[in-house]
Amino acid sequence: MPYWLCITNRENWGIIKKNNLWGVPEKRHKNTLLKVKPGDKVVIYLKQEKDQKGNVLEPKIVAIYEVVAEPFKDSKKIFKAPKGSNEVYPWRIKLKPIKFGEIEFKSLIPKLNFIKNKKKWSTHLFGKAMREIPEEDYKVIEKLL
């Protein structure tokens, strides 16, 4: 069974949690999402951001879900797109909550096998909406969440 790390911001995390739904952009990440199957596990990763006061919000893992349906396309705008973009993240999967919590991601880096370069760990996530992770990494996250 594949395990997926889904990379999002705090605003879209609220939408994911409310709707039990994950979505990716039309062009760049469609092919990755179409590999996802019911029964796969999805780990939600919140990327580093700044709040309105300029404070750094560190990256963290906040939830695990199970995929409950085949990927589908829906152009209804529910996700928040970056400024200057009208992207609606139409390629989506329905999710069932498994576990919620918070783990500071930087504390996980030494324990995760998919991150080969521990010093430049963000390069393993940059430019991705989601990526497959090994089962052993999933188990480390699940245990700590």
C-alpha positions in Angstrom: 0.0 0.0 0.0 1.5 3.4 -0.9 1.9 6.2 1.6 1.8 9.8 0.5 3.0 13.1 2.0 0.6 15.9 1.0 2.1 19.4 1.3 -0.2 22.3 2.0 -0.5 25.6 3.8 -2.5 26.3 7.0 -5.4 27.9 5.2 -5.9 24.9 2.9 -5.4 22.5 5.9 -8.6 23.9 7.4 -10.4 23.2 4.1 -9.0 19.7 3.9 -10.1 19.0 7.5 -13.6 20.4 7.0 -14.3 18.6 3.7 -12.2 15.4 4.0 -10.8 16.2 0.6 -7.4 16.7 -1.0 -6.8 18.5 -4.3 -3.9 19.3 -6.6 -3.5 21.7 -9.5 -4.7 20.7 -13.0 -1.3 20.6 -14.8 1.6 20.1 -12.5 0.5 17.4 -10.1 -2.4 15.6 -11.8 -0.3 12.6 -12.8 0.9 12.0 -9.2 -2.6 12.2 -7.8 -3.9 9.7 -10.4 -1.5 7.1 -8.9 -3.4 7.3 -5.6 -5.8 4.4 -4.9 -8.5 3.7 -2.2 -6.8 2.3 0.9 -3.6 4.4 0.5 -2.6 6.5 3.5 -2.1 10.3 3.3 0.0 12.3 5.7 -0.7 16.0 5.8 2.4 18.2 6.0 2.0 22.0 6.7 4.8 23.9 5.1 6.7 26.7 6.8 4.9 30.0 6.5 4.9 33.5 8.1 1.8 34.7 9.9 0.4 38.2 9.5 2.9 39.6 12.0 5.8 38.1 10.2 6.4 35.3 12.7 7.7 32.0 11.3 5.3 29.1 11.6 7.5 26.0 11.5 6.6 23.0 9.3 4.6 20.2 10.9 2.7 17.0 10.4 -0.9 17.4 11.5 -2.9 14.4 10.3 -3.2 11.0 8.7 -6.1 10.0 6.4 -7.1 7.0 4.4 -8.1 7.5 0.7 -11.7 6.2 0.3 -12.4 6.7 -3.4 -10.7 6.9 -6.8 -9.3 10.3 -7.9 -11.9 12.5 -9.6 -12.1 16.0 -11.2 -14.3 18.8 -9.7 -13.8 22.4 -10.7 -15.8 23.8 -7.8 -13.6 26.4 -6.0 -13.0 25.4 -2.4 -9.3 25.5 -2.0 -7.3 28.8 -1.6 -4.9 29.5 -4.5 -1.7 31.5 -4.2 -2.0 35.2 -4.9 -2.3 35.9 -8.6 -3.5 32.4 -9.4 -7.0 31.2 -10.2 -6.1 27.5 -9.7 -9.0 25.5 -8.2 -7.1 22.3 -7.5 -9.6 20.2 -9.5 -8.0 16.8 -9.2 -9.2 15.5 -5.9 -9.4 12.5 -3.6 -11.9 11.8 -0.8 -10.4 11.1 2.6 -11.4 9.4 5.9 -9.6 10.8 9.0 -7.4 8.3 10.8 -5.3 10.4 13.3 -4.8 14.0 14.2 -2.0 15.7 16.2 1.1 17.8 15.7 4.7 16.9 15.1 7.3 19.5 14.4 8.7 18.3 11.1 12.3 19.3 11.7 12.5 16.9 14.6 11.5 14.1 12.2 14.2 14.7 9.6 16.9 12.5 11.2 14.4 9.6 11.3 13.0 9.8 7.8 14.6 7.7 5.1 13.1 9.6 2.1 15.1 12.6 3.1 18.6 11.7 1.9 20.2 15.2 2.4 19.4 16.0 6.0 21.0 19.5 5.7 19.0 20.5 2.6 15.9 18.6 3.6 13.5 21.1 2.0 14.7 20.1 -1.5 12.9 16.8 -1.0 9.6 18.7 -0.8 10.1 21.9 -2.9 7.8 22.3 -5.8 5.7 19.3 -4.9 2.0 19.0 -3.9 2.5 15.4 -2.8 5.1 12.7 -2.9 5.2 9.0 -2.0 7.1 8.1 1.2 8.4 4.7 2.3 6.3 2.5 4.7 9.0 2.8 7.4 8.7 6.6 7.3 5.0 6.4 7.5 5.2 4.2 10.6 7.6 6.6 12.3 5.1 9.5 11.7 2.1 7.4 12.7 3.7 6.4 16.0 4.6 9.9 16.9 1.4 11.7 15.9 
